[in-house]
Every structure is written in structure tokens, then in C-alpha cells.
Amino acid sequence: MWSVGGELVVCRRNVPLARIEPVRKPVPHREPARSVVGCLKGTVEILGDLTEPCIPESDWEMLK
């Protein structure tokens, strides 16, 4: 490992594998991202019964 100006480079056999850097402060003037509840309403289609088994009941015996 060797350090360069506040960052740390992790090496194996002199080959860099990872770089660890200090955490930068967030930009104070940016507003956090917001989501709109219900913005994807009507975009999903459910095919079939979600509570129904995915294999026929006759095949359940083979699973025992």
C-alpha cells in the first residue's frame, strides 16, 4: 500500500487493486431527489394469480 495526497492505493504484487479516497462534502445548494408517489401507476400488468402455485397440483407429489 502507498498513499498519495489523501488517498490510499491498495496493491497486490505491485498491481493496483483499489483506491480509497476521502469522502467529499455534499454540495449544499442541491436539493435531495424526490419521488412522486404513484408516478408509475398503470404501467404494470399482472398476468395470472400471484398467489397461485407455479406448477400444477398434480406435480406436488413428486416434490415430496
Number of C-alpha atoms within 10 A of each C-alpha: 12 10 11 8 6 8 12 15 15 15 13 9 6 8 9 12 11 12 13 11 12 8 6 6 6 7 7 6 6 7 7 6 5 6 7 6 7 7 8 8 7 7 6 7 6 6 6 7 8 8 6 8 9 8 8 8 8 7 9 10 7 6 5 5
